[in-house]
Amino acid sequence: MNPFDHFAKRQLGCRAYLRYSEGFPFLGFIIYPEHRRLKRRKGVFYQRKLHSLVKDYCERNISFEDVTASVQGWVNHVRYADTWGLRKAILRTCNL
């Protein structure tokens, strides 16, 4: 930590002081000054959920509209981060 960081933590008593260059989690994203990334476990979780949805659709337990609504909702949420490659990779793995 530089002298300003020490001043903010010790003199001002800011226990929750966070440097501007450090990322912090918010709504499943890691926020950086110049970009946002999706937390890894959120991508892994949705990939597993999508495979489960596709399996349920193939077994005719849910409708295609349910799968579509889930995919559209997830894509609409993660589009606020740098996830173009992630979206392509996850959606490429599901075969409907």
C-alpha positions as CSV (number, residue, x, y, z in Angstrom):
1,M,0.0,0.0,0.0
2,N,1.2,3.5,-0.7
3,P,1.2,6.4,1.8
4,F,-2.2,7.6,0.7
5,D,-3.7,4.1,1.4
6,H,-2.1,4.0,4.8
7,F,-3.6,7.5,5.5
8,A,-7.1,6.5,4.5
9,K,-7.1,3.3,6.5
10,R,-5.2,4.5,9.7
11,Q,-5.9,8.2,10.0
12,L,-9.4,8.4,8.5
13,G,-10.4,5.0,9.9
14,C,-11.9,3.7,6.7
15,R,-12.2,0.0,7.3
16,A,-13.8,-0.6,3.9
17,Y,-11.3,1.4,1.9
18,L,-10.8,-0.1,-1.6
19,R,-8.3,1.1,-4.1
20,Y,-9.7,2.3,-7.4
21,S,-7.6,-0.2,-9.3
22,E,-8.8,-3.3,-7.4
23,G,-11.8,-5.2,-8.7
24,F,-14.8,-5.7,-6.5
25,P,-17.8,-8.1,-6.9
26,F,-21.3,-6.6,-7.7
27,L,-24.3,-8.6,-9.0
28,G,-22.0,-11.4,-10.2
29,F,-19.5,-9.1,-11.9
30,I,-16.0,-8.1,-11.0
31,I,-15.8,-4.3,-11.6
32,Y,-12.5,-2.8,-12.8
33,P,-12.0,0.9,-13.7
34,E,-12.0,0.1,-17.5
35,H,-14.1,-3.0,-17.8
36,R,-16.3,-5.6,-16.1
37,R,-15.9,-9.3,-16.0
38,L,-18.4,-12.1,-15.0
39,K,-17.3,-14.1,-12.0
40,R,-16.1,-17.5,-13.1
41,R,-18.5,-19.4,-10.9
42,K,-21.5,-17.6,-12.4
43,G,-20.5,-18.8,-15.9
44,V,-19.9,-22.3,-14.7
45,F,-23.2,-22.4,-12.8
46,Y,-25.2,-21.2,-15.9
47,Q,-23.4,-23.7,-18.1
48,R,-24.5,-26.5,-15.8
49,K,-28.0,-25.1,-15.6
50,L,-28.2,-24.9,-19.4
51,H,-27.2,-28.5,-19.9
52,S,-29.9,-29.4,-17.4
53,L,-32.5,-27.4,-19.2
54,V,-31.5,-28.9,-22.6
55,K,-31.8,-32.4,-21.0
56,D,-35.2,-31.6,-19.6
57,Y,-36.3,-30.2,-23.0
58,C,-35.1,-33.4,-24.8
59,E,-37.1,-35.5,-22.3
60,R,-40.1,-33.2,-22.9
61,N,-40.3,-32.1,-19.3
62,I,-40.2,-28.4,-20.2
63,S,-41.1,-26.4,-23.3
64,F,-38.7,-24.8,-25.8
65,E,-40.0,-21.4,-24.6
66,D,-38.8,-22.1,-21.1
67,V,-35.3,-22.8,-22.4
68,T,-35.4,-19.7,-24.6
69,A,-36.6,-17.5,-21.7
70,S,-33.7,-18.7,-19.5
71,V,-31.1,-18.1,-22.2
72,Q,-32.4,-14.7,-23.1
73,G,-32.5,-13.6,-19.4
74,W,-29.0,-14.8,-18.8
75,V,-27.6,-13.2,-22.0
76,N,-29.4,-9.9,-21.1
77,H,-27.7,-9.9,-17.7
78,V,-24.2,-10.9,-18.8
79,R,-24.1,-8.5,-21.8
80,Y,-23.1,-5.7,-19.4
81,A,-19.7,-7.3,-19.0
82,D,-17.0,-8.4,-21.4
83,T,-18.6,-11.8,-22.1
84,W,-18.8,-12.1,-25.9
85,G,-16.5,-15.1,-26.0
86,L,-18.0,-16.7,-23.0
87,R,-21.5,-16.4,-24.4
88,K,-20.4,-18.0,-27.7
89,A,-18.5,-20.8,-25.9
90,I,-21.4,-21.7,-23.6
91,L,-24.1,-21.5,-26.2
92,R,-22.1,-23.4,-28.7
93,T,-22.0,-26.4,-26.3
94,C,-25.7,-26.9,-26.2
95,N,-27.4,-28.7,-29.0
96,L,-31.1,-28.3,-29.4
